[in-house]
């Protein structure tokens, strides 16, 4: 065996594993290095994997007895909340039941480990079953460069060499900074903290409470200052097999300022969210089995690296800050999977051409530009910024809930015209001018 791999992948999350599975199927010799004890060991987060790329990697995955996911999304809900009420946009459809599913609720520790198993199966079926590896519990400390080109990595005293390196190290992109593709300091304005708990229930209790059938599941996003203690951000709840993932995504900059004034901790904010009258009913009687917090990108393209490729190297997933919350959905895992696939396809093309220079690596950029990933990130930047507008976060949820309280309350007295109820709520919580401004912003953004 040649002591040089076709590719080294740093990171065994969704981006790295998707790249590895693509390379294995293409008979490439590669080394995937994961810092955790196994793929998924340190990926305690969970959420929704959108799109059909998983079926591309693992055809008919849903036919497996245990395919690594918790439930498929059948029910979507967006909730506006004030301090005591909520008003939801609710959509449920049987069309979601047809595989390949449009959205999968996953727990990363379980899903990543399952996907790593699929990589091992693909390696065993390839032409190089003893020359490609997944190596875990190893920390990559340095990316090795020669004459300006990335040629390998160093882990402790060991050095490994390859024609190219795919960096899939996640949002704490130390290696990306080391090779000069990311500034040393990323402003907190563009970053957020995700804080989450997994709360377990008896499965029948969970399914009865959320009206779930078989493997159908629900995703619920929450908007409103009462949800976040006035901190810029929002809440979420996703149903797993016998648990829910519930938490908040909060702007780091705003959180620092607000928590300093209030004297609260981020965990206090999460507890207040869980005590909200609407949320408390959802999680009553559950047992907390997991708690985690991690940094995430807010989807602002200004935080992306200077470039996502260079001589002998490509960046994938959150290492390239490929994540977006447009209000429609939080997308990160699907971006990671798609970017991993495209990076691996670029490796295959470079191998055929015998050229791993930036001249070939730039094809990865072109692939991403032509994919939904960068097209959506560019086209929906207005929506990303709109979500952080104070009118949308503070005034609109209060206004909507106040109007709903009046509209749905039946009294033994003459009913006022709906337009009068709406006008009263607007004047109480906002103004026609502010709503016109946010409406125009929304029209431009979407």
ABEGO torsion letter per residue (X at the ends): XBABBABBBBEABAAAAAAAAAAAAAGBBBBBBBABABBGAABABBEBBBEAAAAAABBGAAABABAGBABBBABBBBBBBBAABBBBBBBBBAAAABOBBABBBBBAAAAAAAAAAAAAAAAAABABAAABBBBBGBBBABBBBBGGBBAEBBBEABBBBBABBBBAAEABBAAAAAAGABBABBBAAABBBBBBBBBBBBAAAAAAAAGBBEABBBBBBBBEAAAAGGBBEBBBBBBBAABBBBBBBBBAAAAAAAAAAAGBBAAAAAAAAAABAAAAAAABGBBBABBBBBBBBAGBAAABBABABBBGBBBBEAAAGBBBBAGABBBAAAAAAAAAAAAAAAAAAAAAAGBABAAAAAAAAAAAAABAAAAAAAAAAAAAAAAABAAAAAAAAAAAAAAAAAAABBBBBBBBBAAAAAAAAAAAABBAAAAAAAAAAAAAAX
